[in-house]
Amino acid sequence: MAVIGLAGGGMIAVLVAKIVGAIRGCSPDAETGAPCGWFIYAVCGALAGLVVIPSVAIWRMRRGERRELASGNTETG
């Protein structure tokens, strides 16, 4: 999940950089089309995704285990 969070967070952040650049009137790189300041956005988004996605996955799994224990269903498999 950490790798998925890293890649997904970075890509979403670059999309945000593209939107912010369009709103601010910053012209993208002519050769690659990369938005202004995309690297800062990508790093921040990747780090956020690296923390958030695995945390949410673990939280959801533990929540399901607690719900299963509360219902009295201790059968495994």
PyMOL Python script that loads the backbone (N, CA, C, O; Angstrom):
from pymol import cmd

cmd.read_pdbstr("""\
ATOM      1  N   MET A   1       0.815  -1.194   0.000  1.00  0.00           N
ATOM      2  CA  MET A   1       0.000   0.000   0.000  1.00  0.00           C
ATOM      3  C   MET A   1       0.864   1.265   0.000  1.00  0.00           C
ATOM      4  O   MET A   1       0.443   2.309  -0.498  1.00  0.00           O
ATOM      5  N   ALA A   2       2.056   1.165   0.554  1.00  0.00           N
ATOM      6  CA  ALA A   2       2.920   2.339   0.593  1.00  0.00           C
ATOM      7  C   ALA A   2       3.340   2.770  -0.812  1.00  0.00           C
ATOM      8  O   ALA A   2       3.384   3.963  -1.113  1.00  0.00           O
ATOM      9  N   VAL A   3       3.646   1.805  -1.664  1.00  0.00           N
ATOM     10  CA  VAL A   3       4.057   2.136  -3.036  1.00  0.00           C
ATOM     11  C   VAL A   3       2.892   2.753  -3.797  1.00  0.00           C
ATOM     12  O   VAL A   3       3.063   3.725  -4.532  1.00  0.00           O
ATOM     13  N   ILE A   4       1.708   2.178  -3.613  1.00  0.00           N
ATOM     14  CA  ILE A   4       0.517   2.718  -4.269  1.00  0.00           C
ATOM     15  C   ILE A   4       0.239   4.133  -3.778  1.00  0.00           C
ATOM     16  O   ILE A   4      -0.075   5.015  -4.577  1.00  0.00           O
ATOM     17  N   GLY A   5       0.349   4.356  -2.481  1.00  0.00           N
ATOM     18  CA  GLY A   5       0.137   5.686  -1.920  1.00  0.00           C
ATOM     19  C   GLY A   5       1.151   6.691  -2.421  1.00  0.00           C
ATOM     20  O   GLY A   5       0.810   7.838  -2.710  1.00  0.00           O
ATOM     21  N   LEU A   6       2.397   6.261  -2.525  1.00  0.00           N
ATOM     22  CA  LEU A   6       3.460   7.135  -3.013  1.00  0.00           C
ATOM     23  C   LEU A   6       3.187   7.579  -4.448  1.00  0.00           C
ATOM     24  O   LEU A   6       3.232   8.770  -4.756  1.00  0.00           O
ATOM     25  N   ALA A   7       2.904   6.619  -5.317  1.00  0.00           N
ATOM     26  CA  ALA A   7       2.664   6.941  -6.729  1.00  0.00           C
ATOM     27  C   ALA A   7       1.356   7.704  -6.915  1.00  0.00           C
ATOM     28  O   ALA A   7       1.313   8.700  -7.637  1.00  0.00           O
ATOM     29  N   GLY A   8       0.310   7.246  -6.277  1.00  0.00           N
ATOM     30  CA  GLY A   8      -0.990   7.896  -6.434  1.00  0.00           C
ATOM     31  C   GLY A   8      -1.002   9.313  -5.890  1.00  0.00           C
ATOM     32  O   GLY A   8      -1.545  10.220  -6.521  1.00  0.00           O
ATOM     33  N   GLY A   9      -0.410   9.506  -4.731  1.00  0.00           N
ATOM     34  CA  GLY A   9      -0.348  10.844  -4.140  1.00  0.00           C
ATOM     35  C   GLY A   9       0.440  11.806  -5.001  1.00  0.00           C
ATOM     36  O   GLY A   9       0.064  12.968  -5.152  1.00  0.00           O
ATOM     37  N   GLY A  10       1.540  11.319  -5.570  1.00  0.00           N
ATOM     38  CA  GLY A  10       2.348  12.166  -6.447  1.00  0.00           C
ATOM     39  C   GLY A  10       1.600  12.572  -7.701  1.00  0.00           C
ATOM     40  O   GLY A  10       1.662  13.728  -8.120  1.00  0.00           O
ATOM     41  N   MET A  11       0.887  11.619  -8.305  1.00  0.00           N
ATOM     42  CA  MET A  11       0.151  11.931  -9.534  1.00  0.00           C
ATOM     43  C   MET A  11      -0.996  12.900  -9.278  1.00  0.00           C
ATOM     44  O   MET A  11      -1.227  13.815 -10.069  1.00  0.00           O
ATOM     45  N   ILE A  12      -1.708  12.705  -8.188  1.00  0.00           N
ATOM     46  CA  ILE A  12      -2.807  13.618  -7.859  1.00  0.00           C
ATOM     47  C   ILE A  12      -2.264  15.012  -7.573  1.00  0.00           C
ATOM     48  O   ILE A  12      -2.869  16.007  -7.969  1.00  0.00           O
ATOM     49  N   ALA A  13      -1.137  15.088  -6.894  1.00  0.00           N
ATOM     50  CA  ALA A  13      -0.547  16.392  -6.588  1.00  0.00           C
ATOM     51  C   ALA A  13      -0.086  17.117  -7.848  1.00  0.00           C
ATOM     52  O   ALA A  13      -0.194  18.341  -7.923  1.00  0.00           O
ATOM     53  N   VAL A  14       0.424  16.390  -8.834  1.00  0.00           N
ATOM     54  CA  VAL A  14       0.816  17.035 -10.098  1.00  0.00           C
ATOM     55  C   VAL A  14      -0.421  17.561 -10.828  1.00  0.00           C
ATOM     56  O   VAL A  14      -0.364  18.612 -11.467  1.00  0.00           O
ATOM     57  N   LEU A  15      -1.530  16.839 -10.738  1.00  0.00           N
ATOM     58  CA  LEU A  15      -2.785  17.355 -11.304  1.00  0.00           C
ATOM     59  C   LEU A  15      -3.187  18.649 -10.603  1.00  0.00           C
ATOM     60  O   LEU A  15      -3.621  19.601 -11.252  1.00  0.00           O
ATOM     61  N   VAL A  16      -3.045  18.682  -9.286  1.00  0.00           N
ATOM     62  CA  VAL A  16      -3.346  19.909  -8.535  1.00  0.00           C
ATOM     63  C   VAL A  16      -2.405  21.029  -8.981  1.00  0.00           C
ATOM     64  O   VAL A  16      -2.837  22.173  -9.125  1.00  0.00           O
ATOM     65  N   ALA A  17      -1.132  20.716  -9.200  1.00  0.00           N
ATOM     66  CA  ALA A  17      -0.173  21.723  -9.671  1.00  0.00           C
ATOM     67  C   ALA A  17      -0.591  22.268 -11.029  1.00  0.00           C
ATOM     68  O   ALA A  17      -0.453  23.463 -11.291  1.00  0.00           O
ATOM     69  N   LYS A  18      -1.095  21.403 -11.884  1.00  0.00           N
ATOM     70  CA  LYS A  18      -1.545  21.830 -13.214  1.00  0.00           C
ATOM     71  C   LYS A  18      -2.734  22.796 -13.087  1.00  0.00           C
ATOM     72  O   LYS A  18      -2.794  23.810 -13.784  1.00  0.00           O
ATOM     73  N   ILE A  19      -3.664  22.476 -12.204  1.00  0.00           N
ATOM     74  CA  ILE A  19      -4.839  23.334 -11.991  1.00  0.00           C
ATOM     75  C   ILE A  19      -4.423  24.671 -11.390  1.00  0.00           C
ATOM     76  O   ILE A  19      -4.868  25.725 -11.844  1.00  0.00           O
ATOM     77  N   VAL A  20      -3.567  24.629 -10.367  1.00  0.00           N
ATOM     78  CA  VAL A  20      -3.108  25.867  -9.724  1.00  0.00           C
ATOM     79  C   VAL A  20      -2.335  26.723 -10.724  1.00  0.00           C
ATOM     80  O   VAL A  20      -2.496  27.943 -10.750  1.00  0.00           O
ATOM     81  N   GLY A  21      -1.502  26.095 -11.543  1.00  0.00           N
ATOM     82  CA  GLY A  21      -0.757  26.841 -12.557  1.00  0.00           C
ATOM     83  C   GLY A  21      -1.671  27.507 -13.569  1.00  0.00           C
ATOM     84  O   GLY A  21      -1.406  28.628 -14.004  1.00  0.00           O
ATOM     85  N   ALA A  22      -2.741  26.827 -13.947  1.00  0.00           N
ATOM     86  CA  ALA A  22      -3.694  27.417 -14.896  1.00  0.00           C
ATOM     87  C   ALA A  22      -4.432  28.596 -14.269  1.00  0.00           C
ATOM     88  O   ALA A  22      -4.671  29.608 -14.929  1.00  0.00           O
ATOM     89  N   ILE A  23      -4.786  28.465 -13.013  1.00  0.00           N
ATOM     90  CA  ILE A  23      -5.492  29.555 -12.328  1.00  0.00           C
ATOM     91  C   ILE A  23      -4.571  30.761 -12.150  1.00  0.00           C
ATOM     92  O   ILE A  23      -4.998  31.903 -12.319  1.00  0.00           O
ATOM     93  N   ARG A  24      -3.320  30.507 -11.812  1.00  0.00           N
ATOM     94  CA  ARG A  24      -2.357  31.596 -11.598  1.00  0.00           C
ATOM     95  C   ARG A  24      -1.822  32.177 -12.896  1.00  0.00           C
ATOM     96  O   ARG A  24      -1.175  33.224 -12.880  1.00  0.00           O
ATOM     97  N   GLY A  25      -2.078  31.520 -14.013  1.00  0.00           N
ATOM     98  CA  GLY A  25      -1.612  32.026 -15.305  1.00  0.00           C
ATOM     99  C   GLY A  25      -0.162  31.689 -15.596  1.00  0.00           C
ATOM    100  O   GLY A  25       0.468  32.323 -16.442  1.00  0.00           O
ATOM    101  N   CYS A  26       0.363  30.710 -14.910  1.00  0.00           N
ATOM    102  CA  CYS A  26       1.745  30.292 -15.118  1.00  0.00           C
ATOM    103  C   CYS A  26       1.795  29.376 -16.340  1.00  0.00           C
ATOM    104  O   CYS A  26       1.060  28.391 -16.411  1.00  0.00           O
ATOM    105  N   SER A  27       2.656  29.700 -17.293  1.00  0.00           N
ATOM    106  CA  SER A  27       2.723  28.883 -18.503  1.00  0.00           C
ATOM    107  C   SER A  27       3.550  27.623 -18.242  1.00  0.00           C
ATOM    108  O   SER A  27       4.630  27.702 -17.656  1.00  0.00           O
ATOM    109  N   PRO A  28       3.050  26.462 -18.673  1.00  0.00           N
ATOM    110  CA  PRO A  28       3.799  25.220 -18.472  1.00  0.00           C
ATOM    111  C   PRO A  28       5.036  25.166 -19.347  1.00  0.00           C
ATOM    112  O   PRO A  28       5.180  25.941 -20.293  1.00  0.00           O
ATOM    113  N   ASP A  29       5.924  24.247 -19.023  1.00  0.00           N
ATOM    114  CA  ASP A  29       7.149  24.056 -19.803  1.00  0.00           C
ATOM    115  C   ASP A  29       6.773  23.726 -21.244  1.00  0.00           C
ATOM    116  O   ASP A  29       5.952  22.842 -21.490  1.00  0.00           O
ATOM    117  N   ALA A  30       7.370  24.434 -22.189  1.00  0.00           N
ATOM    118  CA  ALA A  30       7.016  24.256 -23.603  1.00  0.00           C
ATOM    119  C   ALA A  30       7.398  22.877 -24.127  1.00  0.00           C
ATOM    120  O   ALA A  30       6.691  22.316 -24.964  1.00  0.00           O
ATOM    121  N   GLU A  31       8.501  22.329 -23.647  1.00  0.00           N
ATOM    122  CA  GLU A  31       8.985  21.060 -24.165  1.00  0.00           C
ATOM    123  C   GLU A  31       8.226  19.857 -23.592  1.00  0.00           C
ATOM    124  O   GLU A  31       7.879  18.932 -24.327  1.00  0.00           O
ATOM    125  N   THR A  32       7.975  19.871 -22.298  1.00  0.00           N
ATOM    126  CA  THR A  32       7.357  18.703 -21.654  1.00  0.00           C
ATOM    127  C   THR A  32       5.911  18.914 -21.242  1.00  0.00           C
ATOM    128  O   THR A  32       5.179  17.943 -21.054  1.00  0.00           O
ATOM    129  N   GLY A  33       5.489  20.147 -21.100  1.00  0.00           N
ATOM    130  CA  GLY A  33       4.135  20.431 -20.641  1.00  0.00           C
ATOM    131  C   GLY A  33       3.986  20.350 -19.135  1.00  0.00           C
ATOM    132  O   GLY A  33       2.873  20.392 -18.611  1.00  0.00           O
ATOM    133  N   ALA A  34       5.115  20.232 -18.434  1.00  0.00           N
ATOM    134  CA  ALA A  34       5.083  20.134 -16.976  1.00  0.00           C
ATOM    135  C   ALA A  34       4.649  21.466 -16.370  1.00  0.00           C
ATOM    136  O   ALA A  34       5.119  22.522 -16.793  1.00  0.00           O
ATOM    137  N   PRO A  35       3.761  21.422 -15.387  1.00  0.00           N
ATOM    138  CA  PRO A  35       3.305  22.666 -14.757  1.00  0.00           C
ATOM    139  C   PRO A  35       4.402  23.298 -13.911  1.00  0.00           C
ATOM    140  O   PRO A  35       5.376  22.640 -13.545  1.00  0.00           O
ATOM    141  N   CYS A  36       4.235  24.568 -13.607  1.00  0.00           N
ATOM    142  CA  CYS A  36       5.203  25.287 -12.785  1.00  0.00           C
ATOM    143  C   CYS A  36       5.210  24.709 -11.372  1.00  0.00           C
ATOM    144  O   CYS A  36       4.154  24.506 -10.775  1.00  0.00           O
ATOM    145  N   GLY A  37       6.384  24.450 -10.850  1.00  0.00           N
ATOM    146  CA  GLY A  37       6.521  23.959  -9.484  1.00  0.00           C
ATOM    147  C   GLY A  37       5.998  22.555  -9.276  1.00  0.00           C
ATOM    148  O   GLY A  37       5.638  22.194  -8.156  1.00  0.00           O
ATOM    149  N   TRP A  38       5.947  21.754 -10.326  1.00  0.00           N
ATOM    150  CA  TRP A  38       5.362  20.421 -10.213  1.00  0.00           C
ATOM    151  C   TRP A  38       6.129  19.529  -9.254  1.00  0.00           C
ATOM    152  O   TRP A  38       5.530  18.671  -8.605  1.00  0.00           O
ATOM    153  N   PHE A  39       7.445  19.710  -9.149  1.00  0.00           N
ATOM    154  CA  PHE A  39       8.238  18.824  -8.312  1.00  0.00           C
ATOM    155  C   PHE A  39       7.886  18.980  -6.834  1.00  0.00           C
ATOM    156  O   PHE A  39       7.801  17.989  -6.109  1.00  0.00           O
ATOM    157  N   ILE A  40       7.683  20.203  -6.392  1.00  0.00           N
ATOM    158  CA  ILE A  40       7.303  20.442  -4.992  1.00  0.00           C
ATOM    159  C   ILE A  40       5.959  19.795  -4.705  1.00  0.00           C
ATOM    160  O   ILE A  40       5.787  19.137  -3.678  1.00  0.00           O
ATOM    161  N   TYR A  41       5.000  19.981  -5.614  1.00  0.00           N
ATOM    162  CA  TYR A  41       3.692  19.363  -5.446  1.00  0.00           C
ATOM    163  C   TYR A  41       3.809  17.839  -5.426  1.00  0.00           C
ATOM    164  O   TYR A  41       3.183  17.179  -4.597  1.00  0.00           O
ATOM    165  N   ALA A  42       4.605  17.284  -6.330  1.00  0.00           N
ATOM    166  CA  ALA A  42       4.749  15.827  -6.427  1.00  0.00           C
ATOM    167  C   ALA A  42       5.349  15.245  -5.154  1.00  0.00           C
ATOM    168  O   ALA A  42       4.884  14.218  -4.661  1.00  0.00           O
ATOM    169  N   VAL A  43       6.374  15.892  -4.623  1.00  0.00           N
ATOM    170  CA  VAL A  43       7.010  15.378  -3.405  1.00  0.00           C
ATOM    171  C   VAL A  43       6.053  15.437  -2.226  1.00  0.00           C
ATOM    172  O   VAL A  43       5.932  14.467  -1.479  1.00  0.00           O
ATOM    173  N   CYS A  44       5.375  16.562  -2.051  1.00  0.00           N
ATOM    174  CA  CYS A  44       4.429  16.695  -0.939  1.00  0.00           C
ATOM    175  C   CYS A  44       3.275  15.704  -1.073  1.00  0.00           C
ATOM    176  O   CYS A  44       2.873  15.081  -0.090  1.00  0.00           O
ATOM    177  N   GLY A  45       2.747  15.558  -2.274  1.00  0.00           N
ATOM    178  CA  GLY A  45       1.656  14.614  -2.502  1.00  0.00           C
ATOM    179  C   GLY A  45       2.086  13.174  -2.305  1.00  0.00           C
ATOM    180  O   GLY A  45       1.337  12.367  -1.754  1.00  0.00           O
ATOM    181  N   ALA A  46       3.298  12.846  -2.754  1.00  0.00           N
ATOM    182  CA  ALA A  46       3.805  11.487  -2.591  1.00  0.00           C
ATOM    183  C   ALA A  46       4.001  11.160  -1.115  1.00  0.00           C
ATOM    184  O   ALA A  46       3.663  10.062  -0.673  1.00  0.00           O
ATOM    185  N   LEU A  47       4.539  12.094  -0.358  1.00  0.00           N
ATOM    186  CA  LEU A  47       4.720  11.852   1.077  1.00  0.00           C
ATOM    187  C   LEU A  47       3.379  11.731   1.800  1.00  0.00           C
ATOM    188  O   LEU A  47       3.221  10.903   2.697  1.00  0.00           O
ATOM    189  N   ALA A  48       2.428  12.552   1.407  1.00  0.00           N
ATOM    190  CA  ALA A  48       1.098  12.450   2.011  1.00  0.00           C
ATOM    191  C   ALA A  48       0.459  11.108   1.673  1.00  0.00           C
ATOM    192  O   ALA A  48      -0.124  10.465   2.546  1.00  0.00           O
ATOM    193  N   GLY A  49       0.562  10.681   0.423  1.00  0.00           N
ATOM    194  CA  GLY A  49       0.017   9.393   0.026  1.00  0.00           C
ATOM    195  C   GLY A  49       0.716   8.234   0.699  1.00  0.00           C
ATOM    196  O   GLY A  49       0.091   7.224   1.020  1.00  0.00           O
ATOM    197  N   LEU A  50       2.020   8.379   0.914  1.00  0.00           N
ATOM    198  CA  LEU A  50       2.810   7.349   1.585  1.00  0.00           C
ATOM    199  C   LEU A  50       2.321   7.113   3.008  1.00  0.00           C
ATOM    200  O   LEU A  50       2.406   5.995   3.517  1.00  0.00           O
ATOM    201  N   VAL A  51       1.814   8.152   3.648  1.00  0.00           N
ATOM    202  CA  VAL A  51       1.327   8.030   5.019  1.00  0.00           C
ATOM    203  C   VAL A  51      -0.167   7.715   5.057  1.00  0.00           C
ATOM    204  O   VAL A  51      -0.599   6.852   5.823  1.00  0.00           O
ATOM    205  N   VAL A  52      -0.952   8.403   4.242  1.00  0.00           N
ATOM    206  CA  VAL A  52      -2.410   8.311   4.339  1.00  0.00           C
ATOM    207  C   VAL A  52      -2.961   6.966   3.861  1.00  0.00           C
ATOM    208  O   VAL A  52      -3.761   6.354   4.569  1.00  0.00           O
ATOM    209  N   ILE A  53      -2.562   6.496   2.698  1.00  0.00           N
ATOM    210  CA  ILE A  53      -3.147   5.278   2.130  1.00  0.00           C
ATOM    211  C   ILE A  53      -2.907   4.053   3.017  1.00  0.00           C
ATOM    212  O   ILE A  53      -3.864   3.339   3.314  1.00  0.00           O
ATOM    213  N   PRO A  54      -1.668   3.779   3.455  1.00  0.00           N
ATOM    214  CA  PRO A  54      -1.494   2.631   4.350  1.00  0.00           C
ATOM    215  C   PRO A  54      -2.209   2.806   5.691  1.00  0.00           C
ATOM    216  O   PRO A  54      -2.721   1.838   6.254  1.00  0.00           O
ATOM    217  N   SER A  55      -2.245   4.039   6.199  1.00  0.00           N
ATOM    218  CA  SER A  55      -2.937   4.285   7.468  1.00  0.00           C
ATOM    219  C   SER A  55      -4.419   3.985   7.356  1.00  0.00           C
ATOM    220  O   SER A  55      -4.995   3.357   8.244  1.00  0.00           O
ATOM    221  N   VAL A  56      -5.036   4.422   6.282  1.00  0.00           N
ATOM    222  CA  VAL A  56      -6.459   4.166   6.074  1.00  0.00           C
ATOM    223  C   VAL A  56      -6.713   2.668   5.895  1.00  0.00           C
ATOM    224  O   VAL A  56      -7.698   2.139   6.409  1.00  0.00           O
ATOM    225  N   ALA A  57      -5.837   1.994   5.176  1.00  0.00           N
ATOM    226  CA  ALA A  57      -5.999   0.553   4.964  1.00  0.00           C
ATOM    227  C   ALA A  57      -5.916  -0.200   6.295  1.00  0.00           C
ATOM    228  O   ALA A  57      -6.738  -1.076   6.561  1.00  0.00           O
ATOM    229  N   ILE A  58      -4.940   0.133   7.123  1.00  0.00           N
ATOM    230  CA  ILE A  58      -4.799  -0.528   8.423  1.00  0.00           C
ATOM    231  C   ILE A  58      -5.982  -0.194   9.322  1.00  0.00           C
ATOM    232  O   ILE A  58      -6.499  -1.067  10.019  1.00  0.00           O
ATOM    233  N   TRP A  59      -6.411   1.054   9.309  1.00  0.00           N
ATOM    234  CA  TRP A  59      -7.548   1.464  10.125  1.00  0.00           C
ATOM    235  C   TRP A  59      -8.806   0.691   9.741  1.00  0.00           C
ATOM    236  O   TRP A  59      -9.550   0.232  10.608  1.00  0.00           O
ATOM    237  N   ARG A  60      -9.041   0.548   8.421  1.00  0.00           N
ATOM    238  CA  ARG A  60     -10.220  -0.184   7.956  1.00  0.00           C
ATOM    239  C   ARG A  60     -10.156  -1.664   8.322  1.00  0.00           C
ATOM    240  O   ARG A  60     -11.173  -2.254   8.687  1.00  0.00           O
ATOM    241  N   MET A  61      -8.982  -2.265   8.229  1.00  0.00           N
ATOM    242  CA  MET A  61      -8.851  -3.681   8.592  1.00  0.00           C
ATOM    243  C   MET A  61      -9.109  -3.880  10.084  1.00  0.00           C
ATOM    244  O   MET A  61      -9.803  -4.822  10.467  1.00  0.00           O
ATOM    245  N   ARG A  62      -8.566  -3.017  10.920  1.00  0.00           N
ATOM    246  CA  ARG A  62      -8.786  -3.133  12.367  1.00  0.00           C
ATOM    247  C   ARG A  62     -10.244  -2.877  12.722  1.00  0.00           C
ATOM    248  O   ARG A  62     -10.797  -3.515  13.618  1.00  0.00           O
ATOM    249  N   ARG A  63     -10.853  -1.952  12.020  1.00  0.00           N
ATOM    250  CA  ARG A  63     -12.268  -1.659  12.262  1.00  0.00           C
ATOM    251  C   ARG A  63     -13.126  -2.881  11.946  1.00  0.00           C
ATOM    252  O   ARG A  63     -14.065  -3.191  12.678  1.00  0.00           O
ATOM    253  N   GLY A  64     -12.801  -3.571  10.858  1.00  0.00           N
ATOM    254  CA  GLY A  64     -13.521  -4.785  10.496  1.00  0.00           C
ATOM    255  C   GLY A  64     -13.319  -5.888  11.511  1.00  0.00           C
ATOM    256  O   GLY A  64     -14.261  -6.613  11.831  1.00  0.00           O
ATOM    257  N   GLU A  65     -12.091  -6.031  12.030  1.00  0.00           N
ATOM    258  CA  GLU A  65     -11.825  -7.037  13.053  1.00  0.00           C
ATOM    259  C   GLU A  65     -12.609  -6.743  14.323  1.00  0.00           C
ATOM    260  O   GLU A  65     -13.173  -7.657  14.924  1.00  0.00           O
ATOM    261  N   ARG A  66     -12.655  -5.477  14.741  1.00  0.00           N
ATOM    262  CA  ARG A  66     -13.418  -5.113  15.940  1.00  0.00           C
ATOM    263  C   ARG A  66     -14.895  -5.379  15.747  1.00  0.00           C
ATOM    264  O   ARG A  66     -15.575  -5.850  16.659  1.00  0.00           O
ATOM    265  N   ARG A  67     -15.393  -5.076  14.556  1.00  0.00           N
ATOM    266  CA  ARG A  67     -16.804  -5.306  14.272  1.00  0.00           C
ATOM    267  C   ARG A  67     -17.117  -6.803  14.305  1.00  0.00           C
ATOM    268  O   ARG A  67     -18.174  -7.212  14.787  1.00  0.00           O
ATOM    269  N   GLU A  68     -16.207  -7.604  13.798  1.00  0.00           N
ATOM    270  CA  GLU A  68     -16.396  -9.053  13.793  1.00  0.00           C
ATOM    271  C   GLU A  68     -16.362  -9.608  15.213  1.00  0.00           C
ATOM    272  O   GLU A  68     -17.161 -10.481  15.554  1.00  0.00           O
ATOM    273  N   LEU A  69     -15.457  -9.118  16.035  1.00  0.00           N
ATOM    274  CA  LEU A  69     -15.377  -9.577  17.416  1.00  0.00           C
ATOM    275  C   LEU A  69     -16.607  -9.145  18.218  1.00  0.00           C
ATOM    276  O   LEU A  69     -17.080  -9.889  19.076  1.00  0.00           O
ATOM    277  N   ALA A  70     -17.114  -7.969  17.945  1.00  0.00           N
ATOM    278  CA  ALA A  70     -18.287  -7.461  18.660  1.00  0.00           C
ATOM    279  C   ALA A  70     -19.541  -8.269  18.306  1.00  0.00           C
ATOM    280  O   ALA A  70     -20.443  -8.406  19.133  1.00  0.00           O
ATOM    281  N   SER A  71     -19.599  -8.801  17.090  1.00  0.00           N
ATOM    282  CA  SER A  71     -20.781  -9.573  16.702  1.00  0.00           C
ATOM    283  C   SER A  71     -20.714 -10.999  17.237  1.00  0.00           C
ATOM    284  O   SER A  71     -21.695 -11.738  17.146  1.00  0.00           O
ATOM    285  N   GLY A  72     -19.571 -11.396  17.794  1.00  0.00           N
ATOM    286  CA  GLY A  72     -19.454 -12.733  18.355  1.00  0.00           C
ATOM    287  C   GLY A  72     -19.010 -13.772  17.360  1.00  0.00           C
ATOM    288  O   GLY A  72     -18.937 -14.953  17.700  1.00  0.00           O
ATOM    289  N   ASN A  73     -18.715 -13.379  16.158  1.00  0.00           N
ATOM    290  CA  ASN A  73     -18.288 -14.316  15.124  1.00  0.00           C
ATOM    291  C   ASN A  73     -16.782 -14.456  15.189  1.00  0.00           C
ATOM    292  O   ASN A  73     -16.057 -13.641  14.618  1.00  0.00           O
ATOM    293  N   THR A  74     -16.297 -15.490  15.885  1.00  0.00           N
ATOM    294  CA  THR A  74     -14.860 -15.694  16.019  1.00  0.00           C
ATOM    295  C   THR A  74     -14.359 -16.792  15.114  1.00  0.00           C
ATOM    296  O   THR A  74     -13.208 -17.211  15.229  1.00  0.00           O
ATOM    297  N   GLU A  75     -15.203 -17.267  14.215  1.00  0.00           N
ATOM    298  CA  GLU A  75     -14.831 -18.324  13.284  1.00  0.00           C
ATOM    299  C   GLU A  75     -13.850 -17.768  12.241  1.00  0.00           C
ATOM    300  O   GLU A  75     -14.089 -16.706  11.666  1.00  0.00           O
ATOM    301  N   THR A  76     -12.766 -18.476  12.005  1.00  0.00           N
ATOM    302  CA  THR A  76     -11.784 -18.036  11.021  1.00  0.00           C
ATOM    303  C   THR A  76     -11.760 -18.996   9.859  1.00  0.00           C
ATOM    304  O   THR A  76     -11.330 -20.140  10.002  1.00  0.00           O
ATOM    305  N   GLY A  77     -12.211 -18.546   8.723  1.00  0.00           N
ATOM    306  CA  GLY A  77     -12.133 -19.344   7.505  1.00  0.00           C
ATOM    307  C   GLY A  77     -13.306 -20.143   7.320  1.00  0.00           C
ATOM    308  O   GLY A  77     -13.404 -20.879   6.338  1.00  0.00           O
TER     309      GLY A  77
END
""", "prot")
cmd.dss("prot")
cmd.show_as("cartoon", "prot")
cmd.util.cbc("prot")
cmd.orient("prot")
